[in-house]
Amino acid sequence: MDERNEAVADLADAVLSVARKITVRDHAAGVDVLSPVESLVLRVVSSAPGISPSAAAARVGLTSSNMSAALRSLEARGLVRRSPDPADRRCVRLASTGLAAENLDRIRAGWAAMLAPLVGDDPARLDAALALLGALDERLAPPPEGRTGPSRPAGAESRGDALVTSQESEAAHA
């Protein structure tokens, strides 16, 4: 593997390591920690109130059985509620609860308290890290239904192992 790919793999390793350490500290602080799948499902349901279970499963790339298990767990904890679709009572709609919002606020405050002293006072550095991780999160999202291949932003093309925008591609060819 070349030096750049080694560095990219090191980035993935660092992200996983940091995520695990945050989870371990959450457990130590007495926070009721969700599984990674439950966290993803709750994040989607919270950001899209009224979403159907199948649409939520597609957004996070889960099978219907894994989605059902995650929803049962979240519902049992009082974090998600199911309700019939007013337009079609055979269908179910999902929403996060007030308890989910309270827990998320508490968890985020704990994360901020834990990480703020470690991040430092350089807002540009934090903004760059957020931009990079946000772009990775978006590009690694499961493709929309009916589409195959890696998810990529509009105007991006694949070149080797990198995604580049049309502008970057034009600049590289100039």
URZIUR-V585878 format. One record per helix or strand of 3 or more residues. SS is the DSSP state (H for helix, E for strand). FROM is the first residue (numbers start at 1). LEN is the number of residues. If there is no record, write none. Layout:
ss={SS:SS}
from={FROM:FROM}
len={LEN:LEN}
//
This chain:
ss={H:H:H:H:E:E:H:H:E:E:H}
from={3:36:53:64:80:92:98:123:156:162:166}
len={26:12:8:13:5:5:22:17:4:4:8}
//
